[in-house]
Amino acid sequence: MRVAAEQLGAALAAGLRPAYLVSGDEPLLVEEAADAIRAAARVAGFTERSVFFIERGFAWDDLKHAAQSLSLFAERRILELRMPTGKPDRGAALLAGLATNPPPDVLSLVVTGKLDKKSADAAWVQAFLARGAWVSVRPVGSAELPAWLVARARRAGASIDAAAAQLIADRVEGNLLAARQEIDKLALLAGGARIDAELVLGAVGHSARYDVFQVAEAAAAGQAGRALHVLRGLKSEGIEPTLILWALVREIRGLWQAAERNRLHSTQRSGWNQAAVPSAAALARLHRLPVGALVAEASLADRIVKGLAAGDAWTALTGLTAMLAGALQPIPVSSKVPGEPV
């Protein structure tokens, strides 16, 4: 039986299998799946646990003897195998036997890394699939991470809004262990209230939270000198570029929405909940701001900060801040065909 990690709880509640294989390259989710299996086994009376680390030169006979020997106190046992490579070599037949002919009162648990297609087709894996359960842990992609954070907050007894989840996702850059730690910490800080972007920024430090908004608001108001001065201060204090970029993008989104309302002759404010309400000084400059170019520049800065494009994160932030403040003009895009005579 193949079980998705998110369905493992329901599968365990329906009854234990004699053998479990947990594989994947996301350590946090793999460990949580293994923890869930061990917890269910303890409830079912599996009170003993023997752990084997399968490394080069591992004595497979030790595992064979452990599987065949009776417990000293006739208790049910978990045989747990930690196998980083997913390639048991000469121990493959023994693993297949643990699933196909499970020893009495023994639950076998194999924890390994991600299995490639060749490894997944191996006879021992197919034996676990046929007689036991294979929990293949799928990594959480960057686009899925905000939703994962919302679900994780719910498990911690808290709620989180979309802007805060996106901000955490940008900060942790796919590190699920760091993301879980952030959620656990914020759930305590929230004290039952909803986790919002203000709280996320506040957890970094009140001065940092104040200053990242100062950079964005000063730049939007055309105060280039002040905005760049605060930006340099944040850099010297070691503030994460993702926090500053988030504040700048929030301001640019607010300006873009204001420009759209002007274009449509609308008085309604709608759209992203991550957008700022522009100040009067920023709105006075709106007709002179290259909003489209700012959006494009922010997108490039986002890729640079995340390491998806070449460039220095602080240089990108300085350029975006200066452009928003009017101290740097966007490079005009020429419509001239290369090689065409002037």
Secondary structure, DSSP 8 states (H G I E B T S, - for coil): -EEEGGGHHHHHHT---SEEEEE-S-HHHHHHHHHHHHHHHHHTTEEEEEEEE--TT--HHHHHHHHHS--TT--EEEEEEEESSS--GGGHHHHHHHHHS--TTEEEEEEES---HHHHTSHHHHHHHHHSEEEE-----TTTHHHHHHHHHHHTT--B-HHHHHHHHHHHTT-HHHHHHHHHHHHHHHTTS-B-HHHHHHHH-HHHHHHHHHHHHHHHTT-HHHHHHHHHHHHHTT--HHHHHHHHHHHHHHHHHHHHHHHHT-----S-TT-----HHHHHTGGGS-HHHHHHHHHHHHHHHTTSSSS-HHHHHHHHHHHHHTSS---------TT---
